[in-house]
Amino acid sequence: MSDALVTAQGLWKKFPRTQRATRRYARRALWSRLVGRADDALQAEEFWALSDFSLTLQRGEAVGIIGLNGSGKSTTLSLIAGYLQPDRGACITSGKVAAFINLSSGLNMNLSGLDNIFLKGALDGRSRAEMRSALGDITEFSGLGDFLQSPVGKYSTGMKMRLAFSIAIHTQPDILLVDEVLSVGDFEFRQRCMERMQELRREAAVVLVTHSMNDVSRFCDRALVLDTGKMLFDGDVGDAIQLYKNAEQALTTGGVSTSHIEQEYENTDALHVEAAELTTQAEDPEAVLDAFDGFELRLRLVARRPVRNLVVGVPIKRHNGDMITAVSSEGHCEQLSLEAGDRVDMHLSVEHLGLNPGRYSIVVGIVDGPEFLYRKVLQIVRIRSSGLQTWGNYTPSAAWQANVSSAS
């Protein structure tokens, strides 16, 4: 029996950027499947999420995939798992694949945890007898106890992670694919997961996607570094981590593309954004700010269909995509209910940011209840250092006072 469990050759995967392109993309994909003809040409408003990716994964091997947000890590795992089909190239897997890519994948929120164990097993090609045999181990490892009788929709994020991961690792997979979702668990459970993965890798192959360089260095035999869908490096873990840290540092000092930030999006059927203008207190075009500078945002929107609860949010994110803080119109403006043709002008003023030195993105997002209507990166700003020591991401405005009394 060959020890090669994953053989990926020249994988390419594209995605649409906009709502309009999404509909066109879906129609072409369906037609291509019906006629048996590949549709691998990049069209307008599409981008390559992964390009010319190749990987051979052996039994007993653990590989880490690292890279900035938007580099193609999750797309790679989805292609190996078979959740997505490549537009070019081929991926061949041998044996059982257990994918732990997102918490809700294969889980029905209306069913109990117990029912979901058998459902997830069936979706992964396991027989009911196999799942019944593994039920005791899954129950014990998850630590959910009586909560297995409750609907999964009532679970916390950590409980869903416990259930999904326990199912994945107790069905004797040959290939285990683990995405960043492992980070939502409590420390003790995460340690148990890592120990169990160490046991599995003796007879299986593991692919780990994470932003934790500690996990990569202590668990993986080798590591891949991705950047905007392209493989930059495949080899020694230490060299890969250094390359990743160099990319993070470059983002802080400038000179790296912002493609790791989430893609811009506009639901043109629901809303038209006539203007989204951000004004900062920076005097230079590169938007270099002092820690306590602020900004103003002006929006002009036109509804193209009824919008029942329009909310505008402005998240501020670090160079790696982590959200530092956000401001929202919810609770600060009256609830906005629009009819088709209604126009809205909005103004936001943030007097002081208080961010510590680094590179940040200011993003605007517009929703109608749970439905996303619009997302755009307004500006990348760099907070210059004042020469004073800082901790964390944020320094609140504060006034110190000290009174010294003489001992005499």
N, C-alpha and C positions, 0 to 999 in steps of 0.2 A: 504494500500500500504506500503510495507517495506521501511524503510529509508536507508537500505544498498544499495548504488549505485555501489560500486566496491567490489568484493570479489575475491581476488587473493590467490590461494593456491599452495604453493610449486613450484614457477616458476623457471625454469632453462632455460638459453639461451646461446648457444655457437656460436662462430664465428671463421672463419679461420684466420690464421696469415699471410699467404703468398699468392701470386698470384696463385701458383700451387694448394695450398690447397683450394682456392676459387672455382676453376673450379670443383675440386672433390666434394666439399661441395654442390655445386649447382646440380650436377648430382645425388648425393645421396638424396638430398631433394626432387627433382622431382620424383625419383623412389619411395621414401617413400610415397608421396602423391598418386601416381598412384595405389600402392598396398595396401594403407591404413594401413601401418605398421610404427610405430614410429622408428625414427633413433636417439636415444638419447644417444648413446655411444660416448664418447670423442675420436676422432681419432688423429693421429699424426698431428702436426702443427695446432691444434685447441685449444681454451681456453674457459673457462666458463666466459662470461661477466656478468652473473647473476646466482646465485646459491641459491636455496631453499628460495626464497623470498615470503613472505605472507603479505597481507594487506587487511583490511576491512575498507571501507570508507563510512561514513554515510552522509546523506543529511544535509546540513548546516555546514559541517566540512571543515576546511582548513588545509592541511597537507603540511609541507615543507620537501623536500628531499635534503639533503646536503651531501657533501663528496668531496674528492680531485678528480681531473681530472682522468678519467678512472675507477671510482668506480662503474659505472653501472647506473647512474641516468637517462640518456637519453634512455638507453635500457629499463629501467623500464617503462618510459612514453610511449614508442613505443609499448610495450606489452599491456599496459592498453588501449591505443588508438586502438589497433587491427592492427597497421601497421606491427607488427611482430607477429609470432606465436611461443609460447614457445616450447622448445624441451621436457620439462617435465612440469607437472602441468597444471592448468587451470585458466583463468581469466574471470569472468562473470561481465558484466556491465549492468546496468538498466537505460534506458532513452537515451537521446541524448548526444553524446560526442563531445566536441569541443576541438581540440588539436592544440596548438600553439607551435610546437616543432622546426620547422625551417622555415625560411622566405619564401623559395621557394616551400614548400610543398603545392601542389594543385594549384599553381599559374602558368599561362602560360605567359611567357615573351613576346610573340608576340601579345597577346590580350590586350585590354585596361583594365584599372582598373575596369570600369563598367562591362565589359564582365566577368572579373574574379570574381566579386561578385556572379554572377549567376552560374559560373562554379564551384567555391569552394562550394557553397551551394549544387549543384547537387552531388558533390563528397562526401559531408557529409550527403547525404540522405534527403536534404531539397527540398521541391517543389518550382517551380518557383513563385507560388503565395506567399509562405512564404518569399522568398527573396525579392520580390517586395514590400511586406508590410514592411520589415525591411530596405529598401533601403534608406529612408530619414534619419533614425537614423544612419546608417552606414556612409553615406556621411557627415553628420554633425560632428559625433565624429571623423572621420579620419582627417577632416580639409583639404582634398586634393582638394576640389573644382573642377576647370576646369581640373586639372591633371587627373581626373578619365577618361577623354576621351583619354588620352595618353597611349601608350603601356607600360606595367609594366617593360619591359626590359630597359626603359629609366629612371626608378625611381632610386633614391638614396636608400641606405640601410635603412635609417630612414623612407622613404616614403613607402617602401615595408612593414616595420614593422607596420606602421600606418594602411595600408590597411588590412593586414592579421589579426591583432589583432581586428580591428573594426568589421570585418566579424565574427570572432570567438565569440565575446561577445554579438553580437546583434541577435543571432539566438536562444535565450532562451535555452542554453544548461543545461542539468542536471549535467554534469560532465565537468569541465574545466581543461585542462592540459596545464600548461605554463612552458616552458623551459627557459633557460638563455637568449634567444634571446630578451627578453623584455629590456635588458640592453642597446641595441643600440639606443633607442629613446632619444629625448631631455628630459630634466628634467620635464618640464611642462606636456608633454604628458604622461610620465611615472607616474606622480602623478595622472593624470586623469584615467589612466589604473588601478592603485591600488584602487582608489575610486570606479570605476565601478565593480571591482572584489569583493570589500566589499559588494556592493549591491547584486551581484549575489549569494554570498555564503549563503544568507538567505534562498534561495530555491534550491540551488545546492550544489555540492561538488567541491572543488578546490584542485588541487595538484600543488605546486609551486617548481620548481627546480631552485636554484639560488646560487650564491656565495656571495650574499649580506645578511649578517647576520642581518642587520637592517630590511630588508624586511621580513625575517623569523620571527623575534621577534615581529614585530608590526602587522603581518597579520595572522600568523598560530596558530592554537590551539595546535598542537603537531608537532614533527619533527622526521624524520628518518635519521640515519647516515649510509651511505654505505661505504664500503672499499673493493676494488677489487672484487666487485660483491656480497659481503656478507653483510647482515644487522647487524650492530654492536649495534644499539640502536633504540628504538621506544618509545617515551614518551615526557617528559617535554621539552619545547623549550629551556629553559635556559641550562639544562643539555646537550642537543644535541649540542648546540652552543659551550659549553665549551669543549666537546669531539672533535669537529671539530677543534677548535683552538689548542688543545693539539696536534692533528695530524699535523697541519701546523708547530707548533713549533718544533715538533720532526723531521720534514723534514729539518728544518734549522740547527739543531744540530746533525743530523745523526740518524741512527738506524731504518729508515723506508724504506720499499721497494720502488722501483721506478716504480711500475706498473701503476702509474697514468700518466706517460709520454706516448705519443702516441705510438702505436704498430709499431715495425719495419716492413719494407716492401721492397720487391725487385721484380720488373718485370723481371723475368729471361728470358722471351722471347725477351726482348729488349736490356738488358744490363747485363753484368757480372762485378761485382766489385771485382777485385782480391785483392785489399788492400785498407783499409781506416784507416790510422794510425794517431793518435793524440799525439803530444808530448807537454807537458806543462813544465813550469819551476819549478814545485813542486819537492822537493827532497824526499818526503815521498810517499808511495804507495796510500795513501788516497786522493791524489790530493788536498792538502790544499795550497791555493795560497794567496799571498798578492794582494792588490787591483790593483796594476799596473803591475802585471805579465802578460805574454802573452802566446801564444801557436802557434804551427805549425801543419799543416795538410798536409798529402801526400795521394793522391788518384791514383790508377791505374785502369783504366776502359777498358773493351773490348765491342764494340758494336756487338750485335747479329742480328740486323736489322738496316736499315737506321734510323738515328737520325738527324733531321733537325736543331734543335736549342737547343743544350745541355747547360743547365745552372746549376751550382752548388751553393747552398745556405747553409749557416751555421748559423742557428738561435741559439740564446742563451736565455734560458728560466728560469724563476723562478721556485721554487719548486711546485707552484700551476699550472704550465703550461702556465702562461702569458709570452708572448714574450717580452724581454727587448730590444734586438737589433738583428741585423743580418748583415752578410756580404755576398755578392753575386758576382759571376764571371761576371754577366751581366754588361756590360759597363766597365769592368776592364780587360777582356780578349777578344781577337778577337772571333767572333761568331764561334762556333764549330759545323760543319756539318759533320756527320760521315756516312760511309758506313759499311755494315756488315763486321766484322773482323778488323776494325780499332781499334787501341789501343791508349789510351790517358793517359799521366802522368801529374798530376797537383800538384802544391805546393802552399800553402797559409801560409802566415806569418802574425800574429797579434801581434804587438809589445807590446801594453798596452791594457788591458781590461778596467780598471777604474771602475770595479763593486764594489758596496758597500757590506759590510759583509752579508753573506747568502749562501744558497745552490743553485746551478745553474746546468742546463744540457746543454751540447754543442752537438748539433744535426747536422747531415749532410743530406741534401735533394738534389736529382737530378731530374731535370725535362726536358722534351722535349716539349717546349712551355707550354701549359696548362696541359700536361699529366705527372703525377707523375711516376717516374721510380724507385726511391730508397729512403729510409729513415732509418736512424739508429741513435740511441743515442750513441755518441762516448765516452762520459765520464761525470760523475757527479763530479763537483768540488765544493769546499767550500772556500769562500773568508774569511780569518780570519780578525778579528777586529784589528785595529791599536790603539784603545783606544780613537780616536778622534770622535767627533759627526759627523754623516752623515745624509743626507736627500735623500729621494727617492731611486732609484736603482743604480744610476750612478753618479760618481764624475769625471768630466773632469780634465785632467792634466792642472794645472794652476800655474803661477808664480806671486806672490804678491810682490809689492814693496811699501814701505812707507817712505817718507822723512819728517822729523820733523824740523821745523824752530823755532829757539828760539824767544820768544816774546820780548827779550831785544834788 
